[in-house]
Amino acid sequence: MFSFFQKKVFLADYLHGLVDMHNHILPGIDDGCKTVDDSVELLNFFLEFGISNFICTPHIMNHYHPNTPNTIKESYNSLKQELSALGLDKFNIDYAAEHMIDDGFETLLEENTIMPLKKHHLLIEMSYLQPSFNFDSAVEKIMQCNYFPILAHPERYIYYHKKYDEYKYYKSKGIQFQLNFLSLSGHYGTDIQKTAMKLLNDNMIDFCASDAHNLKHLQAIKEIKISTKTLSRILPVIENTIDNFY
């Protein structure tokens, strides 16, 4: 039994059929793919994992990536046109956004210019440096508007690592958590890896995704090895992600 649980497997071997619901594939509008060619190259790499279904989630971030539904749709259309021209019809691609909870977010909510996933889920994030000053009020308003908030990569907010009860508090408020695959390795650092594992082992992770910005991210995901015990924890999360976003 001990040797069974110490066995390592490649995570990528278990991603077939996943809907990647957080990534930065759309070209030229944030810190992800810069060109349509970059996007196509990234999509083709995903096929190595058996992934062909995507919800693209570029940043909407006041002052840095001030995207709108129009800029996102234009980028999406340019990618779809290129895929059509290349005869690549194997990809099923939708689009939404990753919303930074900042001083401009609540205005977007009031104006109904947010970009939900599958109509009812809203992918949100905070700065890696400090919590959003208006996070609690923003989440309350999101729910009042009948959206389900999904906090992207909670394991990466290092200011909560020694305040683990904050994670429990936000879960109790109905916030869902999305884990980055790279957090299961040391890619972002060992502290983030440890927090990712704790959240996963405590059954606090609802969804998982690549959050891929470039080929280096996918190459790193390809090389991730996890224990069979961790695999048993992540497989239900993969299934839940497929069930909710396919």
C-alpha positions in Angstrom: 0.0 0.0 0.0 2.8 2.4 0.9 4.6 1.9 -2.5 1.3 2.4 -4.3 0.7 5.8 -2.8 4.3 6.9 -3.5 4.1 6.0 -7.2 4.4 9.0 -9.5 2.3 9.6 -12.6 2.3 12.3 -15.3 -0.7 14.6 -14.7 -1.0 15.3 -18.4 -1.9 11.7 -19.0 -5.2 12.3 -17.2 -6.4 15.6 -18.8 -8.0 14.0 -21.9 -11.4 15.6 -22.5 -10.9 18.5 -20.1 -12.5 21.8 -20.9 -9.8 24.3 -20.2 -11.8 27.1 -18.6 -9.0 29.5 -17.7 -6.3 30.4 -20.2 -4.8 33.3 -22.1 -5.0 31.9 -25.6 -6.7 34.8 -27.4 -4.1 36.9 -29.3 -2.9 40.4 -28.7 -5.1 41.6 -25.8 -3.3 40.7 -22.6 -0.1 39.1 -21.3 -0.9 35.8 -23.0 -0.5 35.0 -26.7 0.8 38.0 -28.7 -0.2 36.9 -32.2 -2.7 34.5 -33.9 0.2 32.3 -34.8 1.1 32.0 -31.1 -2.5 31.1 -30.3 -2.6 28.3 -33.0 0.7 26.9 -31.7 -0.6 26.8 -28.2 -3.8 25.1 -29.3 -1.9 22.5 -31.2 0.2 21.7 -28.1 -3.0 21.3 -26.0 -3.9 18.4 -28.4 -1.0 16.4 -26.9 -3.0 16.4 -23.7 -6.3 15.4 -25.5 -7.7 18.9 -24.8 -9.7 20.6 -27.6 -12.4 22.4 -25.7 -11.7 25.9 -24.3 -13.2 28.9 -22.7 -10.7 31.7 -23.3 -10.4 34.1 -20.4 -8.3 37.2 -21.2 -7.8 39.7 -18.4 -10.1 42.6 -17.7 -7.9 44.7 -15.5 -8.4 48.5 -15.1 -5.3 50.5 -16.2 -3.4 47.4 -17.4 -5.6 45.3 -19.6 -8.8 47.4 -20.0 -10.5 44.9 -22.3 -14.2 45.1 -23.2 -16.7 42.6 -24.7 -15.8 44.1 -28.1 -12.0 43.8 -27.8 -12.4 40.2 -26.6 -14.9 39.3 -29.4 -12.6 40.9 -32.0 -9.6 38.8 -30.8 -11.8 35.7 -30.7 -13.0 36.3 -34.2 -9.5 36.7 -35.6 -8.5 33.4 -34.0 -11.5 31.6 -35.4 -10.9 33.0 -38.9 -7.3 31.8 -38.8 -8.3 28.3 -37.6 -10.9 28.2 -40.4 -8.3 29.3 -43.0 -6.0 26.5 -41.8 -8.7 23.9 -41.8 -8.4 23.3 -38.1 -11.9 22.4 -37.1 -11.1 20.1 -34.2 -11.2 22.9 -31.6 -14.3 24.0 -29.7 -13.6 27.6 -28.4 -15.8 29.9 -26.4 -14.7 33.1 -24.6 -15.3 34.9 -21.3 -12.9 36.9 -19.1 -10.8 36.8 -16.0 -11.9 39.9 -14.0 -9.6 41.6 -11.6 -11.5 42.9 -8.6 -10.2 46.4 -8.7 -11.6 50.0 -8.6 -13.3 49.5 -12.0 -14.9 46.1 -11.5 -18.2 47.2 -9.8 -18.8 49.7 -12.6 -18.6 46.8 -15.1 -21.0 44.8 -13.1 -23.5 47.7 -12.9 -23.1 48.3 -16.7 -23.5 44.6 -17.3 -20.3 44.5 -19.4 -18.8 41.6 -17.5 -17.9 38.4 -19.4 -19.3 35.2 -17.6 -18.4 31.6 -18.3 -21.4 29.6 -19.5 -23.7 32.5 -18.6 -23.7 32.1 -14.8 -20.1 31.7 -13.6 -17.8 34.7 -13.2 -14.0 34.2 -13.0 -12.4 36.7 -10.7 -8.9 37.4 -9.3 -7.0 39.6 -7.0 -3.5 41.1 -7.1 -0.7 38.8 -6.0 0.6 41.6 -3.8 -2.4 42.4 -1.6 -6.1 41.6 -1.3 -8.6 43.7 -3.2 -9.9 46.4 -0.9 -13.4 45.9 -2.3 -13.3 42.1 -2.6 -16.1 41.2 -0.1 -18.5 43.9 -1.4 -17.8 42.9 -5.0 -18.5 39.2 -4.3 -21.8 40.2 -2.6 -22.8 42.2 -5.6 -21.8 39.4 -8.0 -24.1 37.0 -6.1 -26.9 39.6 -6.0 -26.7 39.6 -9.8 -27.2 35.9 -9.8 -23.6 34.9 -10.8 -21.5 32.3 -9.2 -18.0 33.7 -8.4 -15.0 31.5 -9.1 -11.7 32.7 -7.5 -8.9 32.0 -9.9 -5.8 30.3 -8.4 -6.4 31.0 -4.7 -3.2 29.1 -3.9 -1.2 31.9 -5.4 -2.3 34.6 -3.0 0.6 34.3 -0.6 -0.9 36.8 1.9 -3.5 34.1 2.8 -1.0 31.3 3.3 -0.6 32.1 7.0 -4.3 33.0 7.2 -5.8 29.8 6.0 -9.1 30.5 7.7 -9.6 33.2 5.0 -10.0 30.4 2.5 -12.5 28.7 4.6 -14.4 32.0 5.1 -14.6 32.6 1.4 -15.7 29.1 0.7 -18.5 29.5 3.3 -19.6 32.6 1.4 -20.2 30.5 -1.7 -17.0 31.3 -3.6 -15.7 28.5 -5.8 -12.0 27.9 -6.2 -10.1 27.2 -9.4 -6.6 25.6 -9.1 -3.8 26.1 -11.6 -2.2 22.8 -12.7 1.3 24.4 -12.4 0.7 25.0 -8.7 0.9 21.2 -8.2 4.6 21.5 -9.2 7.2 23.9 -7.9 6.7 26.2 -10.8 5.4 29.1 -8.7 7.4 28.2 -5.6 7.2 25.6 -2.9 4.9 27.7 -0.6 2.3 27.9 -3.4 2.7 24.2 -4.1 2.1 23.4 -0.4 -1.0 25.6 -0.2 -2.4 24.1 -3.4 -2.0 20.6 -2.0 -3.6 21.6 1.3 -6.6 23.1 -0.5 -6.9 20.0 -2.7 -6.6 17.6 0.3 -9.2 19.6 2.2 -11.6 19.3 -0.7 -11.8 23.0 -1.2 -11.0 23.0 -5.0 -13.9 23.0 -7.4 -12.3 23.5 -10.8 -8.9 23.2 -12.4 -7.3 24.8 -15.5 -4.1 25.5 -17.2 -4.0 29.3 -17.0 -1.6 28.9 -19.9 -0.1 32.1 -21.3 2.6 30.5 -23.5 4.3 27.4 -24.7 6.6 27.3 -21.7 3.6 26.9 -19.4 2.3 23.9 -21.4 5.7 22.3 -21.5 5.9 22.7 -17.7 2.5 21.1 -17.3 3.6 18.2 -19.6 6.4 17.5 -17.1 4.3 17.6 -13.9 4.5 14.3 -12.0 2.1 13.7 -9.0 1.5 10.9 -6.6 -1.4 8.5 -7.1 -2.8 10.0 -3.9 -2.8 13.5 -5.4 -4.2 12.0 -8.6 -7.2 10.6 -6.6 -7.8 14.1 -5.4 -7.5 15.9 -8.7 -9.5 13.5 -10.8 -12.9 14.4 -9.3 -12.0 18.1 -9.8 -11.2 17.4 -13.5 -14.6 15.7 -13.8 -16.4 18.5 -12.1 -14.8 21.0 -14.5 -15.9 19.0 -17.5 -19.4 18.6 -16.1 -19.8 22.3 -15.5 -18.2 23.7 -18.6 -18.6 21.2 -21.5 
